[in-house]
Amino acid sequence: MKRPALAAALALMAISLIIVAYRIVSLGYPVTPARPDHVWTFRFDGVLQGTGKDPLFLLSLPSQQHGQIILEEFIGSGSMNFNLLKEYDNRIGVWSGKPPKDGEYISYRATILFQHRGAEGTVVPPRRSYPYGIADEQIALVEELTGQWRVMPLSTRIQVVLGFARVGAAGSGNDPNLTRLDKALEGYDDITRLLILLAAVSVPARTVEGMALAEGVTDTTFPWVEAWTGQGWEHIDPESMEVVPSDKRFLPLSAGGMSAVRTSGGRLSMKRFELTRDIMGRWRIFFEKVTRSDRFLDVWSLFRVPPEFQQTFRILLLVPLGALLIALLRNMVGFQTFGIFMPVLMALAFRSTGLGYGLAIFAAIIAIGYAARRYLNRMRLLLIPRMSVLVSLVISCFIILALVGNRFGVRQFMAVGLLPFVILTMTIERFYVVVEEHGMRTALQTAAGSAAVSVITYLIIQWEVLQITFFVYPELLLFVMGLQILVGRYTGYRLSELVRFRSFGSTDR
């Protein structure tokens, strides 16, 4: 192999791999974009009845700030207006307007990807985050009585506070300071007591309202407490005053003591929360991240192409791979085909007709075209007029098949318009020439080879894993070009030739 071809091939392949590695390492692209991942679908349905002049319904929506990625959102507001408000970590959907007398059906649906616990990246709240309404004198007293806890490590502080919140002064061995602390917190509910104690020992904490991350339907949400450990938020059950195990997950809706569902000037005659677990490809999950990025490779990504054109490019990106396959089968294996482009174009057409119907239609049109070509030979027509007649014949066959398909309900026959009629016309001409020069057997072998390569190319183009991988990493085309150059420089024996002349190798000399 000459050095310029080898250098060009290796350079193209190296550039391709470098760009892919950069996307994965620096931009966080998935190594296996076609691999499925689990997501959750959150749905709220309700019927709002108006009881006042200006009814409002406020629903706390899932937020990116809680270690979640919102992939898709759908909002149903009927005749009411919808607005989205943001307040600290909370996203609040507001439905306003005058509902009909029988009530207005409103809905919200979101597809959510949950990150690993502890990777939320949420901004830590201020150190002093006491609940609203606590007097300064009481704060000073509580901080004085818990001063010895503040010198402990952060995780130990949380455990000591939880221990005291569970048993109070009764389990402290009659410590007078803890007795005073217990008395100072009288009159507060369990969640407020816990928040005061955590704030006093400099542990950021917040109240969160939401749902347990489990499939099911409910009409209520419940609150819990989250404490910051330095690496992430620990979930605390306010009833048991225990840290929730890391394998138990929640869907936070509102933080900071805000109720997840609120109405003003109206009431909900029906409300329903639903959680379901679904499977989604990683490329769809990554799509949302790319579309919001301003990095160069993300801005110039195929994800930015309008959705109605993306499917087309997913197929086109695999055509060079099909061409590489044809080059391998022809130059290294020894398959005989009617040209290079015919098998690729036939494979693309098989996506609409189906593999079985497509092969049958291909064989039938070649047979009809060959018979017509033999008859035209008697007329001694010039090349261009003869090809024009064949084109008209092929299109006439398409029309007849479409009418038959419409009459008997065979949709695959109506999709024949996507078959490459020009290529079929050229194939009929090539088939006739091969029969005249080499015989019917060779012509049939060549037609079978073309059909076999079309089938293999079709299977590759239909492979969704490859479609997604090349769509996410289109620079892999450079790698394919490098392989095509290497195959183009191959001048050795074909596999079919080794089989054909194997008897020479076994002859005694």
N, C-alpha and C positions, 0 to 999 in steps of 0.2 A: 504494500500500500504506500502510495506516495505521501510524502510528509505534509504538503499543503492540505490535502483532504483530511488526514489524521488530525492535524493541528486545528483545522476549522471545526471538525466534529467534536474534539475534546473541549474546545473553547465554548461552543454552544452549550454543551452538556454542563460544563462548569458554571457558566453564567446562570443557567436554569436552576441548578442546585443551590447556588449562593442566594438567589432571590427567594427561593422557597425557605431556606434556612433563616433568612432575615425576617420573613413574615412570621415564622413560627417562634423564633427566639425573641425578637424585639417587639413585634406587633401582637403577639399572643394568638396567632392563628391556630386552629386545631390541627393536630398531627393527623388525625383520622376524621376528616370532615363528614364522611358519610355514615359514621357510627351514630346510632340512635342514642338519645339521652331522655331522661325522665323530666317532665314538666308537670305543673299543676294548673288546673283551670279553676278559677274562683268565679262564682256567679252569685249575683244578688237579684232577686225579683221582689217587687212590692207593688201595692196598689195604694195610691195617695188619695185620701178624701179631704176636701177643703172644708174647714170649719171657721175660717176667719177671712179677712179681706185679702191679705197677701200671703198665701201659704208658701212655706219653704220646706224643702226636705234636704238634709245634709247627710252625706254618707262619706265616711273616711275610707279612702281607696288605698290599695297596696302601693307602697312607695319604694323607690330605688334605694332610699337611705337605710332600709332595714335588711341589707344583705340580700336583696332580691334584684332580678333583672326582669322588667316588664317587657315581654315580647310582643304581645298584641293586646289591644283594648277595643271593646265594642260597647257603645252607650246607646240605650234606648230611652228616649224622653217623651215620645208621643207628641202631644200638642204643647208640652211645657218646654221652657228654656233650660239649657244646661250651661253651667260655667264651672271652670276648674280653678280652685284657689289653693295656694301653698302657704303653709304656716309652720316654720321650723322644719321638722322632719315629716310633717303631715301633708298629705294631698287630700283635699276635700272636694267632693263633687256636690254641686248645689243645683237642685232642680227648683225652678220658680215658675210662677204663672198660675192661672186659674184652671184647676182640673175640671172635667165634666162632672155632672151630678152623680153619675154612677162610679166616679173615681178614674184616675189615670194610671195605666200600667207603666211602670218604669223599671228599667233593668240595667245591669252593668255586668260585663264579663271580661276577664283578663287571663291571659296565659303567662305563667310566672315560672322563671327558672330560679331555684334557690342555690346560693353559693354555699360552700362549706362553712360550717359554723365557726365563728372566730375570724372570718375573712370579710366581715361586713364593711370595714373601712368607714364606719359612721363617725362623724365628728363628736369628740367627747364633750359632754355638756359641762358647764361651769362647776367648779368644785363644790360651791355652796348652792345646792338645788333643793332647798327646803320646800315642803308643800305650802301652798298659798294660805295665808292667815295665821301663821305661827308668830307669836309675839317675840320681839327681840330679847326680852328678859328670859323667856322660856328657852330660847335657843342658847343663850349664854349659860344657863343652868345645865342643860343637857350636855353641852360641850365640856363644861367643867367636870361633870361626873363621868364622862367617857374619855377623859384626857389620856389615861393610861393605855387605852386601846389604840390610839392614833400612832404610837411608836411601833406597833406590830407590823409585819409584812401585810401587803394588801389582801392577799387571799386569806390570811389568818384573821384579819379584821372582819371580813365578811362572815366567816364561820362563827366568830365570837358573837357578832350581832345577831346572827340567826339563832344561836343557842339561847341568848337572852330573850329574843322575841318569842321563842317557844315556851319557855318555862318561867320567865320573869324573875323576880327577886327570890321566889320560893326555892329555886335550885341553886342559889348563890352562896349558901352557907351563912345566911343572916348578915351579909355585907351591908353596912348602913348606907354606903354610897349607892349601891344597886337598889336598895329599898327606896331611897329618895328618887332614883331614876325611874323606877317603876311607878311611883306615885305621880311624878311629873308628867308621865305619858298617859295617865288615866283619862278616859273620855274620848280617846281617839280609836278609830277602827284599826284593824290589824295592818292594812296596807299603809295607812298614814304613819303608824308607829314605826314600821320598818323603814319607811323613807326618811323619817326624822333621825333615826339611829344611824343609818348609812351616811346621811349628810353630815352628821356630827363627827364621824370618824373619817371624813374626807374621801368617801367612796361615792363617785358619781352614780346616780340611780335615777330611774324613771318608771312611771307606771305605763303599761302597755295594755291595750285591749285588742282582742282578736279571737282567733280560733285555733284549735289543735289541728296540726297538719295530718289529717286523716280523711279518707273518703267518706262522705256522708252528707246528710241534709240536716239543718238545724234552723231554728228561728231566733237564736240568741247568741251573743258573744260573751266572753268572760275576760276579766282583767288578771294580769300578773305583774310582777316586778322584775326589772332587769338591772343588774349591778355590773359596773365596769371593772374588769379584772386587770386591765392594762393591755390585754391581747384581744379582748372581745367582750361581748355582753353575756353574762350568766343569767339564765332564766330561773326565777325563784317562785315556787308555788306559795301564794299567800295563805293558804289553808294549813299546809304542813310545815311551812317555813323551812323548806328543804330546797337545795339546788336541784333543778330538774336534770336528769341524765342527758348527756350530749346526744344520744340517739333519738331523743324525743324532740320533735320540731314543732314550731308554731308559725302561724300566718299573722303577723302584726298588721293591724289596720290603723290604729291611732296611738300616739305616744304623748306623754305629759299630762295625763288625767283627762283628756278630751274623750267624750263619748263617741263611739263609732257610728251611732245612728241618732239623729236629732231631727225633730220637726218643730215648725213654728207656724201657727195659724192653720194647722191641719193635723191629720192623724193617718197612720198606716193601718188599713183594714187587713192587710196581709203582708208579711215579709218572710223571706226565705233565703237562707245562705246555703250554698252548695259547693263542695270541693270534690274534684275528680282528678285522678292521676292519669296522664297521657304520655305517649312516646312521640318524640319529635327529633328529626335529624339535627345533628350539631350545626350543619351549615345554615339551617333556618334560624337557629339560636344565635349564631354568629352574625347573621344578616343585620340584626338590629344594631349591633355594636359598630359594624363597618359603616352603616348609613349615617351614624352620628359622629364619626371620626373625621378629623380634618388633616390626617396624615396623607402624604403624597400617594402612597400605594393604595390607601383606602379610598381617597377621592377618585382615583383613576381605576377603580375596581369595577368588574362587571356587575357587582351588586347594585351599582348606581344606575344601571340601564333600567328603563321602565319594565315592570314585571311582565307585561305582555310580550316582550321580546327576549326575556331571559331564557325561556325554554328553547327557543330557536338556537341561541348561542351554545346552550348545553349540548346540542346535537352537533353543531358545526365544529366545535372544538375537538370532536372525536373523529371527524373525517380524515385529518392527517394521520391519525393512528390507524384507521382502516387502510389508507394508502400505504403506510409502512408494512402492514400485514400482507397486502397484495404483493409488494416488492419482495418480501421474504418468501412467500409461497411461489412466486414466479422464478426468482433468481436463485434461490437456495434449495427449494424443494422440487421445483420443476412443474408446477401446475400450469396448464395451458388455459388462457382466458381470451375472450374477445376484447382486447384492449385493457386499459388500466381503469378508466373512469366508469365503465359500464357496471362492474360489480359494486362499486361504492354507491353509485346513483340508484341501482336496483335495491341495495340494502336500505337506503333512505326511503325508497318508495314502499318497501315491505312494512315499514312502521305504520302505514295507514291501511294497507290491504291485509296485513297479517301474513305470516310466513307461508302457511300452506296454500292459501288462495293466491298469494303473490307468485309462488313458483308455478302453480297450475296455469295462471294467466300468462306468465312469461313463456312457458312451453307451448301453450296454444297459439299465441300470437306468432312465435317463431315458426311453428308448423304451417300456419295459414300464410304467413309472409313468404316462406320458402316456396310453397306451391304457386303463389302469385308471381314470384320472381322467375320461376321456370317458364311460366306462361309469357311473361313480358320479354323473356329472352328471344322468343320467336319473332317479336315485333322489331327487334334490332333498334331499340330506342337509345338515344344518347344518355350519358350518365345523369345529368341534372334532371331532365324530364322523368327518367326512370325512378330516381330517388323521390321526386315529387309525387309520383303515383304511389309509391310505397308509404310515404308519409300520410297521404290521404287514406290509404287502406288501414294503417295502424290506428289513426284517429277514428275511422269508421268502426273498427273493432271496439274501441273504447266506448263509443256511443251505444252500440248494441249491448255491450256488457252492462252499461249503466241502466239502460231500459229494462233489461232482464232482471237486474238486481232490484230495481224499483218495483217491478211487477211481483217478484217473489220475496221481497223483504230481505235481500242479501246486501247489507251495507258495504261489504268488502268489494263487491262488483262496482258500486257507485264511486269508490275511491280510486279507480284505475286512472283517473285524470292526473294523478300525481306520479304515475309511471313516466319515466323519461322517454317520450315518444321519438325524439330525434336519435337517441342512443339505440332504441329498439330497431329503428329503421336501418341504422348503420350495422347493427348486429345481424339483421336479416341478410343484408348484402354480403357481410363477411362470411356468414354461414354458407351461403350459396357458393362463394368463391372457394372456400375450403373443401366443400363437397366436390366441386369440379376439379380441383387440383390434387387433393389428397384422399378423396373418398368419403363416403358417408360415416364410416366408423370414426375417422379422425375428427370430423365435424361434430359428431355427437359427443366424443370425448372432450372436445374444447367447450361445447355448450355445457356439459356436466361440470367441467372445471370452473366455468364462469359462475354457474349456479351455486357450487359448493363455496367458492370464495365469497359470493354475495351473502350466503347464509352465515358464514363465520363472521364477516364484517357486520352483519345485522345484529348478531348476538353481542358483539363488542359495543356497538353503538347503543344498544338497549340496556347495557349494564349500568345501572344507576350509580353504583359506587364510582365508576370511572367518570361518568358525566359530572358528578358533584366535585370530584377531586380536580378535574381539569377546569371546572368553572371557578373554583376557589383559587386554584394555582394555574392560571393560563400560561404562565411562563414555562410550564412543562412542554409546551409546543417546541421550544428551543431544544429541549432534550430529545424530542422525537425527530427533529430535523437533524440533529447530530447522528442519531441511529440511522436515519435514511441515507446520510452521506456514507457511513460505514458500509451499509448494505450495497450502495451504489458502486463501491470500489471492490466488491467481492468478485473474483474471477475464477474461483475454484469449481470443482465438480458439483453438479446438482444432485440432490438425494435420489431423484428418479433415475438419473444416469448411472449412479452407483448400483442401483437395483437392476437396471436394464442390462448393464455390461458386467454383472457379477461373475458370469461364466468365464470371462477372460482371466479373472484373478485366480480361478481354481484350475486353469489349464496347466498341465505339466510342461515345463520348458526343457 
